[in-house]
């Protein structure tokens, strides 16, 4: 099915304003269409019908208020530790404590979409312990790639780097964190100013890289008498 621009506008307007949760479709079928005479077909509990809905890129659109959430593993438990030696030799005990932690985010955005990123630290039950960015902002952190105003196509990616330094108190709050949950909410480029529809191609990408740099404090206790 190929939609004309007016038909697509009506379709997409319905998606934006009605927020549908289901797609209802109708199929007219005929049993044994190539059979002869009184031949019967058999339908069992393993019989299936499969279908596929495909959106062909590039696609023109504008949108607001959508989001994406994903999860990755995260563990600080092995960074701060104690070493207690039971040997009678001339050995030392030491303890390691994290003084601060730098959490770096680097993104390369080749999409015509402005995004706001928030990172949450969660325990093993996915209970939120803290967030990376303490102040929510109405401005989007990850800006869209550079968009050609005539064609709506991204001509260059937007590179963004952000360093968030977590204090000792913040580190203590997330010391039992097992997961990072990152959430991205987005608007298409210049959505509020009703710029032309943007265009997404199959080679448009969004890359997000997380890195952590720590500053430890090591305390050594000498057991030698």
Secondary structure, 3 states (H helix, E strand, C coil): CCCCHHHHHHHHHHHHHHCCCCCCCCCCCCCCCCCCCCCCCCCCCCCCCCCCCCCCCCEEECCEEEEEEEEEECCCCCCCCEECCCCCCCCEEEEEEEEEEEEEEEEEECCCEEEEEEEEEECCCCCEEEECCCCCCCCCCECCCEECCCCCCEEECEEEEEEEEECHHHHHHCCCCCEEEEEEEEEECCHHHCCCCEEECCCCCEEEEEEEEEEEEEEEEECCC
